[in-house]
């Protein structure tokens, strides 16, 4: 059932509040997971989504699903009445939401819920430069090593998962000639990381 009401109290440190409505005498309990569309978070408190006391809200509710001495109704969804209602109401116990900061109201930060499909597309990443170098060291037990090339002074850290043309737990020999993509990245004291590694030539045995 969908009703209208007003937030009587919200415990931002505990993540729940009470809605007063003529349809739910004695109050309707609402937990932070039921907050949709827009909510607030208090500074310095646990990161629970909440609502402000006195805020007119719309909410979907039903009989409370556990023994409770004080409340007989619980909200499964609640949002500020001044906002457009959610396009769809969540179902099931698991819920994931994308919330983005949208300003402040007093001591509270305001967050609005977004559909990831409505966000602008992430521009494609430019391809990384490639170079040819050699394997300086390789720790087969831990699955990583260091590649040397002129473009990566000090060496490029590399993980076994970046070795192409092999399956399972991959490894390369020290001294092997390799072609790899590289990028600036801090890893284990190195300032570069190697990616998409192709083994060109293994050392003569």
Beta strands, then each sheet from edge to edge (+ up, - down):
strand 1: 2-11
strand 2: 16-20
strand 3: 28-31
strand 4: 38-42
strand 5: 56-63
strand 6: 73-80
strand 7: 98-105
strand 8: 108-114
strand 9: 130-139
strand 10: 144-148
strand 11: 156-159
strand 12: 177-187
strand 13: 190-201
sheet 1: 1+ 2- 3+ 6+ 5- 1+
sheet 2: 4+ 8- 7+
sheet 3: 9+ 10- 11+ 13+ 12- 9+
end
